[in-house]
Amino acid sequence: MMARPWSVRPDLRLTAHAVAGRYRLDGLLGRGGAADVYEALDLRLRRPVAVKFFRPGGELPTGDHIEDEGRLLARMRHPGLVTLYDSGQEEGRPYLVMQLVRGTTLRRRIAASPLTARETARTGAALASALAHVHATGVVHRDVKPSNVLLDGTGLPYLTDFGISRLLDPAARTETGPLVGTAAYMAPEQVLGRGTGPAADVYSLGLVLLESLKGEREYGGAPLESAIARLHRPPVVPEGLPVDLAGLLEAMTDPDETGRPDADACFRALTAMPGGDGAPLLATGPGATEGARTPYGDAETADTTPPPRPVPHRSGRALAACAALAVLGATLTGSIGAPAAAEEAPPGPSYRTTADPRTPEGPSSGR
């Protein structure tokens, strides 16, 4: 896939000298609503890094947000998360120095072609493991989506962008406050303003995995339309998936947060599936022939229709909540309209980094 040239020029005030006398900025990798991300070289340790500079007057202008992201990244260590190396200020602008991941984003990967069931199970297992670690440290991500997942050269995923993540209330295990996130991936309880807990991240991950399989968003359209859609109907799990994977996706996207498995249970379930541990994952159904490749896996036998799977219980509370849509509309329009619009920007560079989540599809690590 050809990468379009990056049309935004780097800030020459930053690239003209080594930041903090240590980091040589070599090129602009991505740009979002609040930050620019550069590929850089750590002159002291002689290693490539990503340096994320927050712009004055960005969408998150306060130092508290920047310090929060740095603190959250510093407290977590997991192979599926980018590592924070350093932080500071240069020319009055705060910055974070992070691990540089060379590759692309899951969003761009999906745009090239849908993932097979085997690829989806492996990717999902790695992301669920990272989320389980995030939740165990008392953090809720709040913005799990394909453009916030980096894929390195081997396809290993990294969950990025903790710019709007927050520590959970130890008692309630739910973060409350203004409605934030990306409309297309919000859980029903987020849309209804009931707060955001680990179960909301699991729901978002379920939508990400469905999008990986189908090649398109489950809830598209404008932010308000996208957010409200999940209150009217549950996600549609494609036919022809292995029964275990289909059942797990239905459970992860249950509109009732109490009915969803936690991230660790998702990790264990995905790892136990054929394909989650590298073994072949079969997709059978009408039209499947020996050796044929289906949209959801590699069919190795001409089997018949897969066995019926139980339909999980769907709570009626989401539909009943539609009575509050007049208030909800005003809330959504004011709080998530701009971020969602930025998410729709056309693809841009695809080759490396821990870039901003709303770059025109440069890989991301935070706002």
C-alpha positions as CSV (number, residue, x, y, z in Angstrom):
1,M,0.0,0.0,0.0
2,M,1.4,3.4,-1.0
3,A,1.7,6.0,1.7
4,R,0.7,9.5,0.8
5,P,3.3,12.2,1.5
6,W,2.8,14.0,4.8
7,S,1.6,17.5,3.9
8,V,2.2,19.2,7.3
9,R,5.6,20.7,7.9
10,P,7.4,20.0,11.1
11,D,7.9,22.8,13.7
12,L,11.4,24.1,12.7
13,R,11.8,25.6,16.2
14,L,11.9,22.0,17.5
15,T,13.8,20.3,14.7
16,A,16.6,22.9,14.6
17,H,18.2,21.5,17.8
18,A,18.3,18.5,20.0
19,V,15.3,18.5,22.4
20,A,16.5,18.7,26.0
21,G,20.0,18.4,24.5
22,R,19.2,14.7,23.9
23,Y,16.5,13.9,21.3
24,R,17.2,14.7,17.6
25,L,13.9,15.0,15.8
26,D,14.1,13.3,12.4
27,G,10.7,13.7,10.9
28,L,7.0,14.3,11.6
29,L,5.1,11.1,11.9
30,G,1.6,12.2,12.8
31,R,-0.6,15.0,13.9
32,G,-3.9,15.1,15.8
33,G,-6.1,17.6,17.7
34,A,-3.7,18.1,20.5
35,A,-0.2,16.9,19.6
36,D,2.4,16.2,16.9
37,V,4.5,13.1,17.0
38,Y,8.1,12.9,15.7
39,E,10.4,10.1,15.0
40,A,13.6,10.9,16.9
41,L,17.0,9.6,18.0
42,D,18.0,9.4,21.6
43,L,21.6,10.7,21.3
44,R,22.5,9.5,24.7
45,L,21.3,5.9,24.3
46,R,21.5,5.8,20.5
47,R,18.1,4.3,20.1
48,P,15.1,5.5,18.0
49,V,12.2,6.9,19.9
50,A,8.9,8.7,19.3
51,V,8.5,12.2,20.8
52,K,5.0,13.5,21.2
53,F,4.7,17.3,21.5
54,F,1.5,18.8,22.7
55,R,0.5,22.0,20.9
56,P,-0.6,25.1,22.7
57,G,-4.4,25.5,22.3
58,G,-5.0,21.9,21.4
59,E,-8.1,20.0,22.3
60,L,-6.6,19.0,25.6
61,P,-4.9,22.3,26.6
62,T,-4.4,21.8,30.3
63,G,-1.2,20.4,31.8
64,D,-3.3,18.0,34.0
65,H,-4.2,15.9,31.0
66,I,-0.6,15.7,29.8
67,E,0.6,14.8,33.3
68,D,-2.1,12.2,33.7
69,E,-1.2,10.5,30.5
70,G,2.5,10.4,31.5
71,R,1.7,9.0,34.9
72,L,-0.7,6.4,33.6
73,L,1.9,5.2,31.0
74,A,4.6,5.1,33.7
75,R,2.7,2.8,36.0
76,M,2.0,0.2,33.3
77,R,4.4,-2.4,31.9
78,H,3.2,-4.9,29.3
79,P,4.4,-6.2,26.0
80,G,1.2,-5.0,24.4
81,L,1.6,-1.4,25.5
82,V,4.0,1.3,24.3
83,T,6.7,2.1,26.9
84,L,7.1,5.6,28.2
85,Y,10.8,6.6,28.5
86,D,10.9,10.3,29.4
87,S,8.9,13.5,29.7
88,G,9.6,17.2,29.9
89,Q,9.1,20.6,28.3
90,E,10.7,22.3,25.4
91,E,9.9,25.8,24.1
92,G,7.1,25.9,26.6
93,R,5.5,22.7,25.1
94,P,5.2,19.5,27.1
95,Y,6.4,16.3,25.5
96,L,6.5,12.6,26.1
97,V,9.2,10.3,24.8
98,M,8.0,6.8,24.0
99,Q,8.9,3.5,22.4
100,L,8.9,3.7,18.6
101,V,6.8,1.0,16.9
102,R,7.5,0.6,13.2
103,G,4.5,-0.7,11.3
104,T,1.0,0.5,10.7
105,T,-2.4,0.8,12.5
106,L,-5.1,-1.8,12.8
107,R,-7.4,0.7,11.0
108,R,-5.2,0.8,7.9
109,R,-4.8,-3.0,8.1
110,I,-8.6,-3.4,8.0
111,A,-8.9,-0.9,5.2
112,A,-6.5,-3.1,3.1
113,S,-8.6,-6.3,3.7
114,P,-10.6,-7.8,6.5
115,L,-8.7,-10.1,8.9
116,T,-9.3,-13.8,8.9
117,A,-10.9,-15.4,12.0
118,R,-7.4,-16.8,12.9
119,E,-5.8,-13.3,12.7
120,T,-8.7,-11.8,14.6
121,A,-8.4,-14.3,17.4
122,R,-4.6,-13.8,17.7
123,T,-4.9,-10.0,17.6
124,G,-7.9,-10.0,20.1
125,A,-6.0,-12.2,22.5
126,A,-3.0,-9.9,22.6
127,L,-5.2,-6.8,23.0
128,A,-7.3,-8.5,25.7
129,S,-4.2,-9.3,27.6
130,A,-3.0,-5.7,27.4
131,L,-6.5,-4.5,28.6
132,A,-6.5,-6.9,31.5
133,H,-3.2,-5.4,32.6
134,V,-4.5,-1.9,32.2
135,H,-7.6,-2.7,34.3
136,A,-5.5,-4.5,36.9
137,T,-3.6,-1.3,37.5
138,G,-6.9,0.5,38.1
139,V,-7.1,2.3,34.8
140,V,-9.9,2.4,32.2
141,H,-8.8,3.2,28.6
142,R,-12.1,4.8,27.3
143,D,-11.1,4.9,23.7
144,V,-10.3,1.4,22.3
145,K,-10.5,1.6,18.5
146,P,-8.6,0.4,15.5
147,S,-6.6,3.7,15.0
148,N,-5.4,3.3,18.6
149,V,-3.9,-0.1,17.9
150,L,-0.4,-0.2,16.4
151,L,0.8,-3.3,14.5
152,D,4.5,-3.9,14.3
153,G,6.3,-5.6,11.4
154,T,5.3,-9.0,12.6
155,G,1.7,-8.1,13.2
156,L,1.9,-7.9,16.9
157,P,-0.6,-5.3,18.3
158,Y,0.1,-2.5,20.8
159,L,-2.7,-0.6,22.5
160,T,-2.0,3.1,22.5
161,D,-3.4,6.5,23.3
162,F,-4.0,6.9,27.0
163,G,-4.8,10.6,26.6
164,I,-8.4,10.3,27.9
165,S,-7.8,7.3,30.2
166,R,-8.6,7.7,33.8
167,L,-8.0,6.0,37.1
168,L,-11.1,4.1,38.4
169,D,-12.9,4.7,41.6
170,P,-11.6,1.8,43.7
171,A,-15.1,1.3,45.2
172,A,-17.3,1.8,42.2
173,R,-14.8,0.5,39.5
174,T,-16.4,3.1,37.3
175,E,-15.2,6.4,36.0
176,T,-17.8,9.1,35.8
177,G,-17.7,12.6,34.3
178,P,-18.1,14.2,30.9
179,L,-18.9,12.0,27.9
180,V,-15.6,11.4,26.1
181,G,-14.4,8.9,23.5
182,T,-15.2,8.0,19.9
183,A,-18.9,7.5,19.2
184,A,-18.5,4.5,16.9
185,Y,-16.9,2.4,19.6
186,M,-18.7,3.6,22.8
187,A,-20.5,1.1,25.0
188,P,-24.2,1.7,25.7
189,E,-23.5,2.8,29.3
190,Q,-21.1,5.4,28.0
191,V,-23.7,6.8,25.6
192,L,-26.3,6.9,28.3
193,G,-23.9,8.8,30.7
194,R,-23.8,6.1,33.3
195,G,-20.0,6.1,33.6
196,T,-17.2,4.1,32.1
197,G,-15.7,1.0,33.7
198,P,-13.6,-2.0,32.4
199,A,-16.7,-3.5,30.8
200,A,-16.9,-0.5,28.4
201,D,-13.4,-1.3,27.2
202,V,-14.4,-4.9,26.6
203,Y,-17.4,-3.8,24.6
204,S,-15.2,-1.5,22.5
205,L,-12.8,-4.3,21.9
206,G,-15.6,-6.5,20.8
207,L,-16.6,-3.9,18.2
208,V,-13.0,-3.6,17.0
209,L,-12.8,-7.4,16.5
210,L,-16.1,-7.4,14.6
211,E,-14.8,-4.6,12.4
212,S,-11.6,-6.6,11.8
213,L,-13.7,-9.5,10.5
214,K,-16.2,-7.5,8.5
215,G,-14.0,-4.8,7.1
216,E,-16.4,-2.0,8.2
217,R,-17.6,-0.3,11.3
218,E,-20.6,-1.8,13.0
219,Y,-22.0,1.6,13.8
220,G,-21.1,4.2,11.2
221,G,-22.4,7.6,10.3
222,A,-22.3,10.9,12.2
223,P,-21.4,10.8,15.9
224,L,-24.9,11.2,17.2
225,E,-26.4,8.6,14.8
226,S,-23.6,6.2,15.5
227,A,-23.9,6.5,19.3
228,I,-27.7,6.1,19.3
229,A,-27.7,3.1,16.9
230,R,-26.4,0.7,19.6
231,L,-29.4,1.6,21.8
232,H,-31.7,0.3,19.0
233,R,-29.9,-2.9,18.0
234,P,-27.1,-5.1,19.1
235,P,-24.1,-5.7,16.8
236,V,-24.6,-8.2,14.0
237,V,-22.1,-11.1,14.3
238,P,-21.4,-12.5,10.8
239,E,-22.6,-16.0,9.8
240,G,-19.9,-18.6,9.2
241,L,-17.7,-17.8,12.2
242,P,-16.5,-20.6,14.5
243,V,-19.1,-21.0,17.2
244,D,-16.7,-20.2,20.1
245,L,-15.6,-16.9,18.5
246,A,-19.1,-15.9,17.6
247,G,-20.4,-16.6,21.1
248,L,-17.5,-14.6,22.7
249,L,-18.1,-11.6,20.4
250,E,-21.8,-11.6,21.3
251,A,-20.9,-11.8,25.0
252,M,-18.4,-9.0,24.7
253,T,-21.0,-6.7,23.0
254,D,-23.8,-7.5,25.4
255,P,-25.7,-4.2,25.9
256,D,-25.9,-5.1,29.6
257,E,-22.4,-4.5,31.0
258,T,-22.9,-7.0,33.8
259,G,-23.3,-9.7,31.2
260,R,-19.8,-9.2,29.6
261,P,-16.7,-11.2,30.4
262,D,-13.8,-9.3,31.8
263,A,-10.7,-8.7,29.7
264,D,-8.8,-11.5,31.3
265,A,-11.6,-14.0,30.5
266,C,-11.6,-12.7,26.9
267,F,-7.8,-13.3,26.8
268,R,-8.1,-16.8,28.1
269,A,-11.1,-17.6,25.7
270,L,-9.3,-16.2,22.7
271,T,-6.1,-18.0,23.5
272,A,-7.9,-21.3,23.9
273,M,-9.5,-21.0,20.5
274,P,-7.9,-22.6,17.4
275,G,-6.1,-19.7,15.9
276,G,-5.6,-17.8,19.1
277,D,-2.5,-19.9,19.8
278,G,-1.4,-20.2,16.1
279,A,-3.3,-23.3,15.2
280,P,-5.5,-23.3,12.1
281,L,-9.0,-21.8,12.6
282,L,-11.7,-23.3,10.4
283,A,-14.6,-21.4,8.9
284,T,-17.3,-23.7,7.7
285,G,-20.7,-23.0,6.2
286,P,-22.7,-23.0,2.9
287,G,-20.4,-22.6,0.0
288,A,-17.2,-23.5,1.9
289,T,-15.0,-25.7,-0.2
290,E,-11.7,-27.5,0.5
291,G,-8.8,-25.2,0.4
292,A,-11.0,-22.1,-0.2
293,R,-10.4,-18.9,1.7
294,T,-13.6,-17.3,3.3
295,P,-13.8,-13.8,4.6
296,Y,-13.5,-15.2,8.2
297,G,-10.9,-17.9,8.0
298,D,-9.2,-20.6,6.0
299,A,-11.7,-23.3,5.2
300,E,-10.0,-26.7,4.9
301,T,-13.0,-28.9,4.6
302,A,-16.3,-28.7,2.7
303,D,-18.3,-29.0,5.8
304,T,-22.0,-28.3,6.3
305,T,-23.7,-25.4,8.1
306,P,-22.0,-24.9,11.5
307,P,-23.9,-26.1,14.6
308,P,-26.4,-23.6,16.0
309,R,-25.1,-21.3,18.7
310,P,-27.0,-20.1,21.7
311,V,-28.3,-16.6,21.5
312,P,-27.1,-14.6,24.5
313,H,-29.6,-12.7,26.6
314,R,-30.0,-9.1,25.4
315,S,-31.1,-6.7,28.0
316,G,-34.2,-4.6,27.2
317,R,-32.9,-1.7,29.2
318,A,-31.0,-0.2,26.2
319,L,-34.2,0.1,24.2
320,A,-36.1,1.5,27.1
321,A,-33.4,4.2,27.5
322,C,-34.4,5.7,24.1
323,A,-36.9,7.9,25.9
324,A,-34.0,10.1,27.0
325,L,-32.6,10.7,23.5
326,A,-33.5,14.4,23.4
327,V,-31.1,15.1,26.3
328,L,-28.6,12.6,25.0
329,G,-28.5,14.3,21.6
330,A,-27.4,17.6,23.1
331,T,-24.8,15.9,25.2
332,L,-23.3,13.9,22.4
333,T,-23.2,16.8,20.0
334,G,-21.3,19.0,22.4
335,S,-18.8,16.4,23.8
336,I,-17.8,13.9,21.1
337,G,-18.7,15.6,17.8
338,A,-15.3,17.1,17.1
339,P,-13.1,14.0,18.0
340,A,-15.3,11.7,15.9
341,A,-15.0,14.1,12.9
342,A,-11.3,14.1,13.2
343,E,-11.3,10.3,13.3
344,E,-12.9,10.3,9.8
345,A,-9.8,12.1,8.3
346,P,-8.5,10.3,5.2
347,P,-5.5,7.9,5.6
348,G,-2.0,9.3,5.7
349,P,1.5,7.9,6.4
350,S,1.3,4.2,7.4
351,Y,4.9,3.3,8.0
352,R,5.8,3.7,11.7
353,T,5.4,5.2,15.1
354,T,3.5,5.8,18.3
355,A,1.7,8.8,16.7
356,D,-1.4,10.7,17.7
357,P,-4.7,8.8,17.5
358,R,-6.4,11.2,15.2
359,T,-3.5,11.6,12.8
360,P,-4.8,10.8,9.3
361,E,-4.1,7.2,10.2
362,G,-0.6,7.4,11.4
363,P,-0.2,4.9,14.3
364,S,-1.1,6.4,17.7
365,S,-0.1,6.6,21.3
366,G,-2.2,9.4,22.7
367,R,-3.7,12.8,22.3
